[in-house]
Amino acid sequence: MWTRNVLDGLPKAKLVDMVMDLAEQVRDLQARLEALHARLALNSRNSSKPPASDGYTKPAPKSLRITSGRTSGGQAGHPGHTLQPVTRPDHIVPHRLIHCPCGCGGDLRRQPLLRLARRQVFDLPPLRLDVTEHQAEVKRCPRSGHVVCAPFPADVTAPAQYGPQFVSLLVYWRCQQLIPLERITQMSADLFGHPLSEATVQKASELVYETLPDFESDLVRRLQQAPVLHTDETGLRVAGTLHWLHNLSTPLLTWYGVHRNRGTAALEHFDILPGFRGRLIHDCWASYFDLDCEHGLCNAHLLRELIFVEEQLHQAWAGHMRQLLLSMRQSVTDHTRLHTSLTPAELRSWLRRYRAILQKGWAANPSSPRAPRQRGRPKKTKPQNLLARLQHHAHSVLAFLHDSRVPFTNNQSEQDLRMMKVQQKISGCFRTLSGVRTFARIRGYISTVRKHAEPILPAIANALSGCPFMPRAPTLT
């Protein structure tokens, strides 16, 4: 009763202001509640959150791929990997046939040999380090009287040291198999009977790192000339501080760089992308759009966001857009398989359907009117932000539709970054910035070697000898 009497005594204008304030607070609370519900509904299937963040409430697996119609397993023409006998084995163990095994007990020693049945066993020889001693003669010069010594090979610099093959193995374990330093020392002791320090493993990596500047220069040149280039970045803990690991890659090339910043400062520091004039595939990070090149967006990210809007916010247009993008990809795949291109009529049809779905999306998510006392631009909802991206960057979203060389997703770069995240899960953060830069350069070298289907261990040994692998094939997309 007291509250009613107080309100009755207020001017009408004051009451209107109070109602407007309360209505604005209700709208703000509703928006916060919807945002909290949306945050709880996010998972690895409908957002860019990693699968590890799902915990025990993992979403039901549901692939975004369209069924190819082929049976599961290896396809016709797929090369097998069955163990095959060799023509010249290292060892031969004869098995004599003296008495007949059929039960009669006949003597077969004088019977002629019909043929040899062969079976081969592939196994490891006893593991041990092969020690080579270099003996340099020491003599006294008859003229000067000085004691002189024959020169040792240039790479033999200590009374006892590890050779290039063993050093290559340490780097292979560290940078390819991502084995922690402590476990590498244990493996060396268990396999070869030679315990070593973690500093020895780090020194091995530094030796390989110092042989790769020419490789990295050639790699950067090839990346800048690539018609289509993938890029992505991920957080990296270095000495307890957040840094960013940047990646540039193609199906044949891999480069990594580490910087404190994620955006423009890092791109200017590396000075690779400012000179790139091809098409850059990325996940719509704003800094990339400042570059003077064509763009292509990762549609896998867009598909996950569309799934969220469709399943959590129950907006049908998002499902239609998701199906349209997948149908576009299938159409491009079919044309590529037949070595044909989309006709102008097909292209116009796809674009018309794309714009029609955008219109339905905006009809379901109209712009909110500005509140009477609100400053700045009204805050957009998640569907509005997604629609704005699909509309403003339509040419980049549909780049794969206009050019069959452009991939549908940015999976190439994401795959190249994935093992670097595994490294962090295994060993935690890097202790020093120089250590992570050493690891990144070697990892880029190993990844490039592997993409060219070359053996990794000999490539590391060749780098140590001053002849690192250099990409020879033309850059493909």
Protein Blocks (a to p, Z undefined) as FASTA:
>chain_A
ZZmmmmmmpcfklmmmmmmmmmmmmmmmmmmmmmmmmmmmpcfklmcbdfklnmmmdccd
ddfbdcehiaedjdehiacfbdcddfbdfbdcddddfbccklnopafklpccfbdcdddd
ddddddddddddddddddddfklopacdddddfklcbfbdcdfklmmmmmmmmmmnopaf
klmmmmmmmmnopacdfklmmmmmmmmmmmmmmmmmmmmmmmmmpmbdcdddddddeehi
acdddddddfkbccddddfbfblmmmmmnommmmpcbdcddehiaklmmpccdddddfkl
mmmmmmmmmmmnopaklmmmmmmmmmmmmmmmmmmmnopacdfklmmmmmmmmmmmmmmm
mmmmccddddfklgcjddddfklmmmmmmmmmmmmmmmmmmpmkbcfblklmmmmmmmmm
mmmmmnopafbfklmmmmmmmmmmmmmmmmnopafklmmmmmmnopacddfbdcdZZ
